[in-house]
Amino acid sequence: MKQSALIAGVGMTQFGKHLDRSLSSLAHEAIAAALKDSGLESTDIQAAWAGAAGAPIMTGQTLVAGQVILRAMGLGRIPVINVENACATASTAFQQACSMVSFGAYDVVLAFGVEKLFHPEKERTFAVLGGAVDVERPEELQAYVAEGQPEEYQARKRSLFMDIYARMARDYSASSGATSRHYAKVSAKNSLHGSLNPLAQFQDRLTEEDVLAAPMISAPLTLPMCSPIGDGAAAAVIVSPRFARERGLDAPIRVMSARLASSFDPEPGEPGITAWAAAQAYGDAGIEPRDIDLVELHDATTPAELICCEALGLCAAGEGPELLESGATTLGGRVPVNVSGGLVRKGHPISATGLAQIYELTLQLRGRAGRRQVEGARIGVAENGGGFLGRDAAVVAMTVLSQ
């Protein structure tokens, strides 16, 4: 019989530029923090899911990364499953680990994601991100990103995904009436949230004017509207209800739903992958959008936050700008979004991002998020996308957590 998985402990490093640290050292810090938070020992772990996407290419550890990392902590013998799923790598590791506990295969498991993206040769980083699309049909993607893009930005060197998100932003502006000022307002909001997060990559406050005056990356996106690359790690210890009762674990968080969805080609007017995955997760959890107290979502750029708010049902189609203007998504509002600072301020080490969202929601639902605490938070939702195929994300992970 299927049972709910519970989060017993979480941990993460500060996200940022860690050129002097190894992949293992970052992972060890997050895993040790999660174990300490859970009150368990490494010997309690029965299986582990290890997420690493870009780091294998950047570091050369292209195989058995999970085994290498855990062996150095004295943890061997157990099954270790290495996971790669683009920017949804960590949330995929988490979903798979939760599923195995839910189906009764294990009582105590570990999920972690670790990333190294900074490198003196920036082209290597761009090459990693450039592989998160269909490389067999480059002409289709180039035609997509070039449409509507001012010619002066077409030859610049930058992450391919900034061009993809820029095209999505132009389309969204056309359909919703969103302006660059709305996108700057999201950046300013998330900079407020990030300034309250000691683990965020960027902790300075920005105004809308600061964001609009910053260098243009890919029209209409200025630099603070785009998530930075980063290094870092995040981890979670997941247990069965029986184990939690027997050990008397403190304040475990219930995983009401952990879903994965892959890209498809929707019919005209049919919801895209994020809306589809959200509906599945809400059905699992028995909730509706109005029940959600806070959301951590994949704001790889700030227009994506508005697009995703609509897909998650926080507002109707085309009403993302209005939701933002109302203050509902700001700390203290009706449904705060990205109180961690989101990807644009907390950072986006792609293999760790999904579990960093779980880390934030867990703290919030326990009431332990300090100055960025969402009062009365009982239900939190995480949305983590990855890659790009056709006209949408290649993968979306949806998670619903509750006290």
MARKE-526241 format. One record per atom (N, C-alpha, C): residue in one letter; y, x, z. Coordinates in steps of 0.1 Angstrom, whole numbers, padded with zeros to 4 digits, always signed. Layout:
residues N
AYXZ/...
END
This chain:
residues 403
M-0012+0008+0000/M+0000+0000+0000/M+0013+0009+0000/K+0022+0005-0008/K+0034+0013-0009/K+0043+0011+0004/Q+0048+0022+0009/Q+0057+0022+0021/Q+0070+0029+0017/S+0080+0027+0026/S+0093+0033+0024/S+0092+0048+0028/A+0098+0056+0020/A+0100+0070+0024/A+0113+0071+0033/L+0113+0080+0042/L+0124+0082+0051/L+0130+0096+0050/I+0143+0098+0050/I+0149+0111+0050/I+0151+0115+0065/A+0144+0126+0068/A+0144+0131+0082/A+0155+0142+0084/G+0158+0149+0073/G+0168+0160+0074/G+0174+0164+0061/V+0186+0168+0061/V+0193+0173+0048/V+0200+0186+0051/G+0203+0193+0041/G+0210+0206+0042/G+0216+0210+0028/M+0227+0217+0028/M+0232+0222+0016/M+0242+0234+0019/T+0244+0242+0009/T+0253+0253+0010/T+0267+0248+0005/Q+0277+0257+0007/Q+0289+0254+0001/Q+0287+0257-0014/F+0293+0249-0023/F+0292+0251-0037/F+0304+0260-0041/G+0301+0269-0051/G+0312+0278-0056/G+0306+0289-0064/K+0314+0300-0064/K+0310+0312-0071/K+0304+0322-0062/H+0291+0324-0064/H+0283+0332-0055/H+0276+0343-0063/L+0284+0351-0069/L+0278+0362-0078/L+0270+0372-0069/D+0273+0373-0057/D+0267+0383-0048/D+0254+0378-0041/R+0250+0365-0044/R+0239+0359-0037/R+0227+0357-0047/S+0215+0358-0042/S+0203+0355-0051/S+0200+0340-0050/L+0192+0337-0060/L+0187+0323-0060/L+0180+0319-0047/S+0171+0328-0042/S+0164+0326-0030/S+0173+0324-0018/S+0183+0333-0017/S+0192+0332-0005/S+0199+0319-0004/L+0203+0313-0016/L+0210+0300-0016/L+0200+0289-0012/A+0188+0290-0018/A+0178+0280-0015/A+0174+0280+0000/H+0172+0292+0005/H+0168+0294+0019/H+0178+0288+0029/E+0191+0290+0026/E+0201+0284+0035/E+0200+0269+0035/A+0199+0262+0024/A+0198+0248+0023/A+0185+0243+0030/I+0174+0249+0027/I+0161+0245+0032/I+0161+0246+0047/A+0166+0258+0052/A+0166+0260+0067/A+0175+0250+0074/A+0186+0246+0067/A+0195+0236+0073/A+0188+0223+0074/A+0181+0219+0063/A+0174+0206+0063/A+0163+0206+0073/L+0155+0216+0075/L+0145+0217+0085/L+0151+0216+0099/K+0162+0223+0101/K+0168+0222+0114/K+0173+0208+0117/D+0179+0202+0107/D+0184+0188+0108/D+0173+0179+0112/S+0161+0181+0106/S+0150+0172+0108/S+0143+0174+0121/G+0145+0186+0127/G+0137+0190+0139/G+0123+0194+0137/L+0120+0196+0124/L+0106+0200+0120/L+0105+0215+0117/E+0093+0220+0116/E+0090+0233+0112/E+0086+0234+0098/S+0087+0246+0092/S+0082+0248+0078/S+0067+0245+0077/T+0060+0247+0088/T+0045+0245+0088/T+0042+0230+0087/D+0052+0221+0090/D+0049+0207+0088/D+0049+0202+0074/I+0055+0210+0065/I+0057+0206+0051/I+0043+0207+0044/Q+0040+0195+0037/Q+0027+0194+0031/Q+0027+0196+0016/A+0039+0195+0010/A+0041+0197-0004/A+0056+0198-0007/A+0060+0205-0018/A+0074+0207-0021/A+0077+0205-0036/W+0088+0199-0039/W+0093+0198-0052/W+0106+0207-0053/A+0106+0216-0062/A+0116+0226-0064/A+0124+0225-0077/G+0137+0222-0076/G+0145+0219-0088/G+0152+0232-0092/A+0151+0236-0104/A+0159+0247-0110/A+0160+0244-0125/A+0172+0243-0130/A+0174+0240-0144/A+0181+0252-0151/G+0193+0255-0148/G+0200+0266-0155/G+0197+0280-0149/A+0194+0280-0136/A+0191+0293-0130/A+0180+0301-0136/P+0169+0295-0140/P+0159+0304-0146/P+0164+0312-0158/I+0172+0306-0166/I+0178+0313-0178/I+0188+0323-0173/M+0196+0320-0163/M+0206+0329-0159/M+0200+0341-0151/T+0190+0339-0144/T+0184+0349-0135/T+0172+0356-0141/G+0165+0350-0150/G+0153+0355-0155/G+0140+0350-0148/Q+0142+0342-0137/Q+0131+0336-0130/Q+0127+0323-0137/T+0121+0325-0149/T+0119+0313-0157/T+0106+0305-0153/L+0098+0311-0145/L+0086+0304-0140/L+0084+0306-0125/V+0076+0297-0119/V+0073+0298-0105/V+0084+0300-0095/A+0096+0295-0099/A+0108+0297-0090/A+0105+0291-0076/G+0099+0280-0075/G+0097+0273-0063/G+0087+0281-0054/Q+0077+0286-0060/Q+0067+0294-0052/Q+0073+0307-0047/V+0081+0314-0055/V+0088+0326-0051/V+0097+0323-0039/I+0105+0313-0040/I+0115+0309-0030/I+0108+0306-0017/L+0098+0298-0017/L+0091+0293-0005/L+0082+0304+0001/R+0076+0313-0007/R+0068+0323-0002/R+0076+0333+0007/A+0089+0335+0002/A+0097+0344+0010/A+0101+0338+0023/M+0099+0325+0025/M+0101+0318+0038/M+0089+0317+0046/G+0078+0323+0041/G+0065+0322+0048/G+0058+0309+0045/L+0062+0302+0035/L+0055+0289+0032/L+0047+0290+0020/G+0034+0290+0021/G+0025+0291+0010/G+0014+0281+0011/R+0004+0282+0003/R-0008+0273+0002/R-0005+0259-0003/I+0006+0253+0002/I+0008+0239-0002/I+0011+0238-0017/P+0010+0226-0023/P+0014+0223-0037/P+0029+0225-0038/V+0033+0232-0048/V+0047+0234-0051/V+0049+0230-0066/I+0057+0220-0068/I+0060+0215-0082/I+0074+0219-0086/N+0075+0226-0097/N+0088+0230-0102/N+0093+0219-0112/V+0106+0216-0110/V+0112+0205-0117/V+0124+0209-0125/E+0125+0204-0137/E+0137+0206-0145/E+0140+0193-0152/N+0152+0188-0150/N+0156+0175-0157/N+0171+0175-0159/A+0177+0186-0165/A+0191+0187-0167/A+0199+0185-0154/C+0210+0178-0155/C+0219+0177-0143/C+0213+0167-0133/A+0202+0161-0136/A+0195+0152-0127/A+0182+0159-0121/T+0182+0172-0122/T+0171+0180-0117/T+0168+0177-0102/A+0178+0179-0093/A+0175+0177-0079/A+0172+0163-0075/S+0178+0153-0082/S+0175+0139-0079/S+0161+0135-0084/T+0157+0142-0095/T+0143+0140-0100/T+0133+0146-0090/A+0136+0158-0084/A+0127+0164-0074/A+0126+0154-0062/F+0138+0149-0058/F+0138+0139-0047/F+0130+0127-0050/Q+0132+0121-0062/Q+0125+0109-0065/Q+0110+0111-0066/Q+0105+0122-0071/Q+0091+0125-0072/Q+0085+0127-0058/A+0093+0134-0049/A+0088+0137-0035/A+0087+0124-0028/C+0098+0115-0029/C+0097+0102-0022/C+0086+0093-0027/S+0083+0094-0040/S+0072+0086-0045/S+0059+0089-0039/M+0057+0102-0038/M+0044+0107-0032/M+0042+0103-0018/V+0053+0103-0010/V+0053+0098+0004/V+0051+0083+0004/S+0058+0076-0005/S+0057+0061-0005/S+0043+0056-0009/F+0036+0064-0017/F+0022+0060-0021/F+0012+0066-0012/G+0016+0073-0001/G+0007+0077+0009/G+0000+0090+0007/A+0004+0098-0003/A-0003+0110-0006/A+0001+0121+0005/Y+0013+0121+0010/Y+0017+0130+0020/Y+0026+0123+0031/D+0026+0130+0043/D+0035+0125+0053/D+0048+0133+0055/V+0048+0145+0050/V+0060+0153+0052/V+0062+0162+0039/V+0073+0160+0032/V+0075+0168+0020/V+0089+0174+0019/L+0091+0183+0011/L+0104+0190+0009/L+0108+0188-0006/A+0121+0185-0008/A+0127+0185-0021/A+0139+0193-0020/F+0141+0202-0030/F+0153+0210-0030/F+0157+0213-0045/G+0170+0216-0046/G+0175+0221-0059/G+0184+0233-0057/V+0183+0243-0066/V+0191+0255-0064/V+0196+0259-0078/E+0208+0264-0078/E+0214+0268-0091/E+0222+0280-0090/K+0222+0288-0101/K+0230+0299-0103/K+0236+0298-0118/L+0248+0295-0119/L+0254+0293-0132/L+0265+0303-0135/F+0272+0309-0125/F+0282+0319-0127/F+0275+0332-0132/H+0281+0338-0142/H+0277+0350-0148/H+0288+0357-0155/P+0289+0370-0155/P+0300+0377-0161/P+0301+0374-0176/E+0289+0370-0182/E+0289+0366-0197/E+0290+0351-0197/K+0301+0345-0199/K+0303+0331-0199/K+0294+0324-0210/E+0292+0331-0221/E+0284+0325-0232/E+0270+0321-0227/R+0265+0328-0217/R+0251+0325-0212/R+0252+0311-0205/T+0262+0309-0198/T+0264+0296-0191/T+0265+0285-0202/F+0273+0287-0212/F+0275+0277-0223/F+0262+0274-0230/A+0253+0285-0231/A+0240+0283-0238/A+0231+0274-0230/V+0232+0275-0216/V+0224+0267-0208/V+0227+0252-0210/L+0240+0249-0209/L+0245+0236-0211/L+0243+0230-0225/G+0243+0239-0234/G+0241+0235-0248/G+0227+0231-0251/G+0218+0234-0242/G+0204+0230-0244/G+0201+0216-0239/A+0211+0209-0233/A+0208+0196-0227/A+0211+0185-0237/V+0209+0188-0250/V+0211+0178-0260/V+0200+0180-0270/D+0199+0172-0281/D+0189+0174-0291/D+0193+0185-0300/V+0187+0197-0298/V+0191+0209-0306/V+0186+0208-0320/E+0177+0199-0323/E+0171+0198-0337/E+0180+0190-0346/R+0190+0183-0341/R+0199+0175-0349/R+0214+0178-0345/P+0218+0190-0346/P+0232+0194-0342/P+0243+0187-0350/E+0240+0183-0362/E+0250+0177-0370/E+0254+0163-0365/E+0245+0156-0359/E+0248+0143-0354/E+0258+0144-0342/L+0255+0154-0333/L+0263+0155-0322/L+0277+0161-0325/Q+0278+0170-0335/Q+0291+0175-0339/Q+0299+0164-0345/A+0293+0155-0353/A+0301+0144-0359/A+0306+0135-0348/Y+0298+0133-0338/Y+0302+0124-0326/Y+0314+0130-0319/V+0313+0143-0315/V+0324+0148-0306/V+0337+0151-0314/A+0336+0153-0327/A+0347+0156-0335/A+0356+0143-0338/E+0350+0132-0338/E+0357+0120-0342/E+0368+0117-0332/G+0380+0117-0337/G+0392+0114-0329/G+0397+0126-0321/Q+0391+0137-0322/Q+0395+0149-0315/Q+0406+0156-0323/P+0418+0159-0317/P+0428+0166-0324/P+0423+0180-0329/E+0427+0183-0341/E+0422+0195-0347/E+0424+0208-0340/E+0435+0209-0332/E+0438+0221-0325/E+0428+0224-0314/Y+0420+0214-0309/Y+0410+0216-0299/Y+0396+0218-0304/Q+0394+0217-0317/Q+0381+0217-0322/Q+0375+0231-0322/A+0383+0241-0323/A+0377+0255-0324/A+0377+0263-0311/R+0381+0256-0300/R+0382+0263-0288/R+0368+0265-0281/K+0366+0276-0274/K+0354+0279-0267/K+0354+0271-0253/R+0344+0263-0251/R+0343+0256-0238/R+0329+0250-0238/S+0326+0244-0227/S+0313+0237-0226/S+0312+0225-0236/L+0301+0224-0243/L+0299+0213-0252/L+0301+0200-0245/F+0297+0199-0232/F+0298+0186-0226/F+0312+0181-0223/M+0321+0190-0223/M+0335+0186-0221/M+0340+0178-0234/D+0335+0183-0246/D+0337+0176-0258/D+0331+0162-0258/I+0318+0162-0253/I+0311+0149-0253/I+0318+0139-0244/Y+0322+0144-0232/Y+0329+0135-0223/Y+0343+0131-0228/A+0350+0140-0235/A+0362+0137-0241/A+0361+0125-0251/R+0351+0126-0259/R+0348+0115-0269/R+0346+0102-0261/M+0338+0102-0251/M+0335+0090-0243/M+0348+0085-0237/A+0357+0094-0232/A+0370+0090-0226/A+0378+0083-0237/R+0379+0088-0249/R+0387+0082-0259/R+0382+0068-0263/D+0369+0067-0263/D+0363+0054-0266/D+0366+0044-0254/Y+0365+0049-0242/Y+0367+0040-0230/Y+0382+0036-0230/S+0391+0045-0233/S+0405+0042-0233/S+0408+0030-0243/A+0401+0031-0255/A+0403+0021-0265/A+0398+0008-0261/S+0387+0007-0253/S+0381-0005-0249/S+0387-0011-0236/S+0392-0003-0227/S+0397-0007-0214/S+0412-0007-0212/G+0419+0001-0220/G+0433+0003-0218/G+0436+0014-0208/A+0425+0021-0204/A+0427+0033-0194/A+0436+0043-0201/T+0444+0050-0193/T+0453+0060-0198/T+0450+0073-0191/S+0456+0084-0196/S+0455+0097-0190/S+0459+0097-0176/R+0469+0088-0172/R+0473+0087-0159/R+0462+0081-0150/H+0454+0072-0155/H+0443+0067-0147/H+0433+0078-0144/Y+0431+0087-0154/Y+0421+0097-0153/Y+0427+0108-0143/A+0440+0110-0143/A+0446+0119-0133/A+0445+0113-0119/K+0446+0100-0118/K+0446+0094-0105/K+0432+0095-0099/V+0422+0095-0107/V+0408+0097-0102/V+0407+0112-0096/S+0413+0121-0104/S+0413+0135-0100/S+0420+0137-0086/A+0432+0130-0085/A+0439+0132-0073/A+0432+0125-0061/K+0426+0114-0064/K+0418+0107-0053/K+0407+0116-0048/N+0399+0121-0058/N+0388+0130-0054/N+0392+0143-0048/S+0404+0148-0051/S+0409+0160-0044/S+0412+0157-0030/L+0417+0144-0027/L+0419+0140-0013/L+0406+0141-0006/H+0396+0135-0012/H+0383+0134-0005/H+0377+0148-0004/G+0378+0157-0014/G+0373+0170-0013/G+0380+0179-0003/S+0392+0176+0000/S+0400+0184+0010/S+0394+0182+0024/L+0386+0171+0025/L+0380+0168+0038/L+0366+0173+0039/N+0361+0179+0029/N+0347+0184+0028/N+0347+0199+0029/P+0342+0204+0040/P+0342+0219+0041/P+0332+0226+0032/L+0323+0219+0025/L+0314+0225+0016/L+0318+0223+0002/A+0329+0217-0001/A+0334+0215-0014/A+0339+0228-0021/Q+0337+0229-0034/Q+0341+0241-0041/Q+0356+0242-0041/F+0363+0231-0043/F+0378+0230-0043/F+0382+0221-0031/Q+0391+0226-0023/Q+0395+0219-0011/Q+0411+0217-0011/D+0418+0220-0022/D+0432+0218-0022/D+0435+0204-0027/R+0447+0199-0023/R+0451+0185-0028/R+0459+0186-0041/L+0457+0177-0049/L+0464+0176-0062/L+0471+0163-0063/T+0482+0163-0070/T+0489+0150-0073/T+0485+0146-0088/E+0489+0134-0092/E+0486+0130-0105/E+0494+0139-0115/E+0506+0143-0111/E+0515+0151-0119/E+0509+0165-0121/D+0502+0170-0110/D+0496+0183-0111/D+0485+0183-0122/V+0477+0172-0122/V+0466+0170-0131/V+0471+0169-0145/L+0481+0161-0147/L+0486+0159-0161/L+0492+0171-0167/A+0498+0180-0158/A+0505+0192-0163/A+0495+0204-0165/A+0483+0202-0161/A+0473+0213-0162/A+0469+0215-0177/P+0463+0227-0180/P+0459+0230-0193/P+0449+0219-0199/M+0451+0216-0212/M+0442+0207-0218/M+0429+0214-0222/I+0417+0208-0219/I+0404+0214-0222/I+0399+0208-0235/S+0398+0195-0235/S+0394+0187-0247/S+0400+0174-0246/A+0409+0171-0255/A+0418+0159-0254/A+0409+0146-0252/P+0413+0138-0242/P+0424+0138-0233/P+0422+0145-0219/L+0412+0154-0218/L+0408+0159-0205/L+0416+0172-0202/T+0423+0172-0191/T+0429+0184-0186/T+0419+0191-0176/L+0422+0203-0172/L+0412+0211-0164/L+0408+0204-0152/P+0417+0198-0143/P+0412+0191-0131/P+0404+0178-0133/M+0404+0174-0146/M+0396+0162-0149/M+0382+0165-0152/C+0379+0178-0152/C+0365+0183-0156/C+0358+0189-0144/S+0346+0187-0142/S+0338+0193-0131/S+0336+0208-0135/P+0337+0217-0124/P+0335+0231-0127/P+0320+0234-0126/I+0316+0245-0132/I+0302+0250-0130/I+0302+0256-0115/G+0290+0258-0110/G+0289+0263-0097/G+0276+0269-0094/D+0275+0276-0082/D+0262+0280-0077/D+0260+0273-0063/G+0248+0271-0059/G+0246+0264-0047/G+0232+0258-0046/A+0229+0252-0034/A+0216+0246-0032/A+0218+0234-0022/A+0208+0225-0023/A+0208+0213-0014/A+0193+0210-0013/A+0190+0204-0001/A+0176+0201+0002/A+0175+0189+0011/A+0163+0183+0011/A+0160+0171+0020/A+0145+0172+0024/V+0143+0168+0037/V+0129+0167+0042/V+0126+0152+0043/I+0116+0148+0037/I+0112+0134+0035/I+0099+0131+0042/V+0098+0120+0050/V+0087+0118+0058/V+0082+0103+0057/S+0070+0100+0061/S+0065+0087+0061/S+0069+0080+0074/P+0070+0066+0074/P+0073+0059+0086/P+0064+0062+0098/R+0051+0064+0095/R+0042+0067+0106/R+0045+0080+0112/F+0047+0090+0104/F+0051+0103+0110/F+0063+0102+0118/A+0073+0095+0113/A+0086+0094+0120/A+0084+0088+0134/R+0076+0077+0134/R+0073+0071+0147/R+0066+0080+0156/E+0056+0087+0151/E+0048+0096+0160/E+0056+0107+0166/R+0065+0112+0158/R+0073+0124+0162/R+0086+0119+0169/G+0089+0106+0169/G+0102+0101+0174/G+0114+0107+0168/L+0114+0108+0155/L+0125+0115+0147/L+0138+0107+0149/D+0149+0114+0150/D+0162+0108+0152/D+0169+0103+0139/A+0172+0091+0139/A+0180+0085+0128/A+0175+0088+0114/P+0163+0085+0111/P+0158+0087+0097/P+0165+0077+0088/I+0168+0081+0076/I+0175+0072+0066/I+0164+0066+0057/R+0164+0054+0054/R+0154+0047+0046/R+0158+0048+0031/V+0148+0052+0023/V+0150+0053+0008/V+0145+0039+0003/M+0155+0030+0000/M+0152+0017-0004/M+0148+0017-0019/S+0153+0026-0027/S+0149+0028-0041/S+0152+0042-0045/A+0143+0047-0053/A+0146+0060-0060/A+0140+0058-0074/R+0149+0057-0084/R+0145+0054-0098/R+0149+0064-0107/L+0141+0066-0118/L+0144+0075-0129/L+0144+0066-0142/A+0153+0069-0151/A+0153+0062-0164/A+0157+0072-0175/S+0151+0070-0187/S+0153+0079-0198/S+0160+0072-0209/S+0167+0080-0218/S+0175+0075-0228/S+0168+0066-0238/F+0175+0056-0243/F+0169+0047-0253/F+0180+0043-0262/D+0177+0036-0272/D+0187+0031-0282/D+0190+0016-0280/P+0200+0012-0272/P+0202-0002-0269/P+0207-0009-0282/E+0203-0022-0282/E+0209-0031-0292/E+0223-0033-0290/P+0231-0037-0300/P+0245-0040-0298/P+0247-0050-0286/G+0256-0047-0277/G+0259-0055-0266/G+0249-0054-0254/E+0238-0046-0256/E+0228-0044-0245/E+0233-0033-0236/P+0231-0035-0223/P+0236-0025-0213/P+0229-0011-0216/G+0237-0001-0213/G+0232+0013-0215/G+0223+0017-0203/I+0219+0030-0203/I+0209+0035-0194/I+0214+0034-0179/T+0227+0036-0176/T+0231+0036-0162/T+0230+0022-0157/A+0235+0012-0165/A+0235-0002-0160/A+0220-0007-0159/W+0212-0003-0168/W+0198-0007-0167/W+0191-0001-0155/A+0193+0012-0152/A+0187+0018-0141/A+0193+0013-0128/A+0205+0009-0127/A+0211+0003-0115/A+0205-0010-0112/A+0203-0018-0123/A+0197-0031-0121/A+0183-0030-0115/Q+0175-0020-0120/Q+0162-0018-0114/Q+0162-0013-0100/A+0171-0004-0096/A+0172+0000-0083/A+0177-0011-0073/Y+0187-0019-0078/Y+0191-0030-0069/Y+0180-0040-0067/G+0172-0042-0077/G+0161-0051-0075/G+0150-0046-0065/D+0148-0033-0066/D+0139-0027-0056/D+0144-0029-0042/A+0157-0026-0040/A+0163-0026-0027/A+0166-0040-0022/G+0166-0050-0031/G+0170-0064-0027/G+0185-0065-0024/I+0193-0058-0031/I+0207-0058-0029/I+0215-0062-0042/E+0228-0065-0040/E+0237-0067-0051/E+0248-0057-0050/P+0256-0055-0060/P+0267-0046-0059/P+0277-0048-0047/R+0279-0061-0044/R+0288-0064-0033/R+0283-0059-0019/D+0270-0056-0019/D+0264-0051-0006/D+0266-0036-0004/I+0271-0029-0014/I+0272-0014-0013/I+0284-0010-0005/D+0283-0001+0004/D+0294+0004+0012/D+0300+0017+0007/L+0293+0025-0001/L+0299+0037-0007/L+0290+0042-0018/V+0296+0049-0027/V+0288+0054-0039/V+0292+0069-0041/E+0281+0077-0044/E+0283+0090-0049/E+0278+0090-0064/L+0287+0092-0073/L+0283+0091-0087/L+0287+0103-0095/H+0281+0104-0108/H+0282+0116-0116/H+0295+0117-0124/D+0306+0121-0117/D+0319+0122-0123/D+0320+0136-0129/A+0311+0139-0139/A+0313+0152-0146/A+0327+0154-0152/T+0333+0143-0155/T+0347+0142-0158/T+0353+0129-0151/T+0365+0129-0149/T+0371+0117-0142/T+0370+0104-0150/P+0371+0104-0163/P+0369+0091-0170/P+0354+0086-0167/A+0345+0095-0166/A+0331+0090-0163/A+0330+0082-0150/E+0339+0085-0140/E+0338+0077-0128/E+0342+0063-0131/L+0352+0060-0139/L+0356+0046-0142/L+0345+0040-0150/I+0339+0047-0160/I+0329+0041-0168/I+0317+0037-0160/C+0313+0046-0150/C+0302+0044-0142/C+0304+0033-0132/C+0316+0032-0127/C+0319+0021-0117/C+0316+0007-0124/E+0319+0006-0137/E+0316-0006-0144/E+0301-0008-0146/A+0294+0003-0150/A+0280+0002-0152/A+0272-0001-0139/L+0277+0003-0128/L+0271+0000-0115/L+0274-0014-0110/G+0283-0021-0117/G+0286-0034-0112/G+0296-0035-0101/L+0304-0024-0099/L+0314-0024-0089/L+0326-0033-0093/C+0327-0034-0106/C+0337-0043-0113/C+0332-0047-0126/A+0339-0056-0132/A+0335-0061-0146/A+0338-0051-0156/A+0333-0053-0168/A+0335-0044-0179/A+0350-0044-0183/G+0356-0032-0184/G+0370-0031-0187/G+0379-0031-0175/E+0374-0033-0163/E+0382-0034-0151/E+0382-0022-0143/G+0376-0011-0148/G+0377+0002-0140/G+0390+0006-0136/P+0400+0006-0145/P+0414+0010-0141/P+0419+0001-0130/E+0417-0012-0131/E+0422-0021-0121/E+0416-0018-0107/L+0402-0015-0107/L+0395-0012-0095/L+0402+0000-0089/L+0404+0010-0097/L+0410+0023-0092/L+0424+0020-0086/E+0432+0013-0093/E+0446+0010-0089/E+0447+0002-0076/S+0436-0006-0074/S+0436-0014-0062/S+0434-0006-0049/G+0429+0007-0050/G+0426+0015-0039/G+0412+0012-0033/A+0404+0004-0040/A+0391+0001-0035/A+0381+0012-0034/T+0383+0022-0043/T+0374+0034-0044/T+0379+0046-0036/T+0390+0045-0029/T+0395+0055-0021/T+0390+0054-0007/L+0388+0065+0000/L+0384+0064+0014/L+0393+0054+0022/G+0386+0044+0028/G+0394+0034+0035/G+0394+0021+0027/G+0390+0022+0014/G+0389+0010+0005/G+0376+0003+0006/R+0375-0008-0002/R+0363-0017-0001/R+0350-0010-0004/V+0350-0001-0014/V+0338+0006-0018/V+0341+0021-0022/P+0343+0029-0012/P+0348+0043-0015/P+0338+0050-0025/V+0343+0057-0035/V+0335+0064-0045/V+0338+0079-0044/N+0327+0087-0043/N+0328+0101-0043/N+0337+0106-0031/V+0333+0102-0019/V+0340+0107-0007/V+0337+0122-0004/S+0327+0127-0011/S+0324+0141-0009/S+0334+0150-0017/G+0342+0143-0026/G+0350+0150-0036/G+0345+0149-0050/G+0332+0144-0051/G+0326+0142-0064/G+0324+0156-0071/L+0318+0155-0083/L+0315+0167-0090/L+0328+0175-0093/V+0339+0168-0096/V+0351+0175-0100/V+0358+0183-0089/R+0354+0180-0076/R+0360+0188-0065/R+0349+0195-0057/K+0338+0188-0054/K+0327+0194-0047/K+0321+0205-0055/G+0321+0203-0068/G+0314+0213-0077/G+0302+0207-0083/H+0297+0214-0093/H+0285+0208-0101/H+0275+0220-0105/P+0269+0225-0094/P+0257+0234-0098/P+0246+0225-0102/I+0243+0224-0114/I+0236+0213-0120/I+0222+0210-0113/S+0215+0220-0109/S+0202+0218-0102/S+0203+0213-0088/A+0215+0214-0082/A+0216+0210-0068/A+0224+0197-0066/T+0231+0192-0077/T+0240+0181-0076/T+0234+0168-0070/G+0222+0164-0075/G+0216+0152-0071/G+0213+0152-0056/L+0208+0163-0051/L+0205+0163-0036/L+0218+0165-0028/A+0228+0170-0034/A+0241+0171-0027/A+0246+0156-0025/Q+0244+0148-0034/Q+0247+0134-0033/Q+0239+0127-0021/I+0227+0130-0021/I+0218+0125-0010/I+0223+0130+0004/Y+0226+0143+0004/Y+0232+0149+0016/Y+0244+0141+0021/E+0253+0138+0012/E+0265+0131+0016/E+0262+0117+0021/L+0254+0110+0014/L+0251+0096+0018/L+0244+0096+0031/T+0235+0106+0034/T+0228+0107+0046/T+0237+0109+0058/L+0247+0118+0057/L+0257+0120+0067/L+0264+0107+0070/Q+0269+0101+0059/Q+0277+0089+0060/Q+0269+0078+0067/L+0257+0075+0064/L+0249+0065+0069/L+0245+0067+0084/R+0245+0080+0088/R+0243+0084+0102/R+0256+0083+0110/G+0268+0082+0103/G+0281+0082+0110/G+0285+0096+0114/R+0281+0106+0106/R+0283+0120+0110/R+0291+0128+0099/A+0300+0121+0092/A+0307+0127+0081/A+0321+0132+0085/G+0324+0131+0097/G+0337+0136+0102/G+0349+0129+0096/R+0359+0137+0092/R+0372+0131+0087/R+0370+0122+0075/R+0359+0124+0067/R+0357+0115+0055/R+0347+0104+0058/Q+0345+0101+0070/Q+0335+0090+0073/Q+0340+0077+0068/V+0331+0070+0062/V+0333+0056+0057/V+0329+0047+0069/E+0338+0040+0075/E+0335+0032+0086/E+0325+0021+0083/G+0315+0020+0092/G+0306+0009+0091/G+0296+0010+0079/A+0295+0022+0073/A+0286+0024+0062/A+0271+0021+0065/R+0265+0012+0058/R+0251+0009+0060/R+0243+0010+0048/I+0248+0009+0036/I+0241+0010+0023/I+0249+0019+0014/G+0242+0030+0009/G+0249+0039+0000/G+0241+0041-0013/V+0247+0043-0024/V+0241+0044-0037/V+0245+0057-0043/A+0235+0064-0049/A+0238+0076-0057/A+0234+0074-0071/E+0242+0079-0081/E+0239+0078-0095/E+0241+0092-0100/N+0231+0098-0107/N+0231+0111-0111/N+0226+0112-0125/G+0234+0115-0135/G+0230+0116-0149/G+0227+0130-0153/G+0221+0131-0165/G+0217+0144-0170/G+0215+0144-0185/G+0220+0155-0192/G+0218+0156-0206/G+0225+0145-0214/F+0224+0146-0227/F+0230+0136-0236/F+0222+0134-0249/L+0218+0122-0252/L+0210+0119-0264/L+0216+0106-0270/G+0218+0107-0283/G+0223+0095-0290/G+0238+0093-0286/R+0240+0083-0278/R+0254+0080-0273/R+0254+0078-0258/D+0244+0084-0251/D+0244+0081-0237/D+0236+0093-0230/A+0236+0092-0217/A+0228+0102-0209/A+0214+0102-0213/A+0208+0114-0212/A+0193+0115-0215/A+0185+0110-0203/V+0190+0112-0191/V+0183+0107-0179/V+0193+0103-0169/V+0189+0093-0161/V+0197+0088-0150/V+0188+0086-0138/A+0192+0091-0127/A+0185+0089-0114/A+0194+0080-0105/M+0188+0069-0100/M+0195+0060-0091/M+0188+0059-0078/T+0195+0061-0067/T+0190+0061-0054/T+0198+0051-0045/V+0191+0043-0037/V+0197+0034-0028/V+0192+0038-0014/L+0201+0041-0005/L+0197+0045+0009/L+0203+0035+0019/S+0196+0033+0030/S+0202+0025+0041/S+0199+0031+0055/Q+0206+0026+0065/Q+0203+0030+0078/Q+0189+0026+0082/
END
